[in-house]
Amino acid sequence: MGLGVKSRLLDKKPLLILICVIGITALGYGMFKDNDPIFILGIVFVTGGYLLIRRRLKDSTTNDP
């Protein structure tokens, strides 16, 4: 996959929602079942989803006249 294809794929709303839901679910599971690796993986997913959403919001505000 080229860089442009990955960028367009990561800008899809359902994929962003899925990344955040996986992260939140992993965080909850890791906290309640005392599973540290799953908890850390959840933090990575939530942080990644947040950064993708933030980039998308930044692009939408800077492109408007």
C-alpha positions in Angstrom: 0.0 0.0 0.0 1.2 3.5 -0.8 1.3 6.2 1.7 -1.7 8.0 0.2 -3.9 4.9 0.5 -3.0 4.4 4.1 -3.7 8.1 4.9 -7.1 7.9 3.2 -7.9 4.6 4.9 -7.2 6.0 8.3 -9.4 9.0 7.7 -12.6 6.9 7.5 -15.0 7.5 10.4 -15.9 3.9 11.0 -12.2 2.9 11.3 -11.5 5.7 13.8 -14.5 4.7 15.9 -13.4 1.0 15.8 -9.9 2.0 16.9 -11.2 4.0 19.8 -13.8 1.3 20.8 -11.1 -1.4 20.8 -8.9 0.8 22.9 -11.6 1.6 25.5 -12.6 -2.1 25.7 -9.0 -3.1 26.2 -8.5 -0.5 28.9 -11.6 -1.7 30.8 -10.6 -5.3 30.5 -7.1 -4.6 31.5 -8.2 -2.7 34.6 -10.9 -5.1 35.8 -9.0 -8.4 35.1 -5.6 -7.0 36.2 -4.0 -7.7 32.9 -1.3 -5.2 32.3 -0.3 -6.0 28.7 -3.9 -5.6 27.5 -4.2 -2.3 29.5 -1.1 -0.9 27.8 -2.4 -2.1 24.4 -5.6 -0.2 25.1 -3.7 2.9 25.9 -1.9 2.6 22.6 -5.1 2.2 20.7 -6.9 5.1 22.5 -3.9 7.4 22.0 -3.6 6.4 18.3 -7.3 7.1 17.8 -7.1 10.4 19.6 -4.1 11.5 17.4 -5.9 10.5 14.2 -9.1 12.4 15.2 -7.0 15.4 16.2 -5.2 15.4 12.9 -8.5 15.2 11.0 -9.9 18.2 13.0 -6.8 20.2 12.5 -6.9 19.6 8.7 -10.5 20.6 8.5 -10.0 23.9 10.4 -6.9 25.0 8.5 -8.4 24.2 5.0 -11.4 26.4 5.5 -11.1 30.0 4.2 
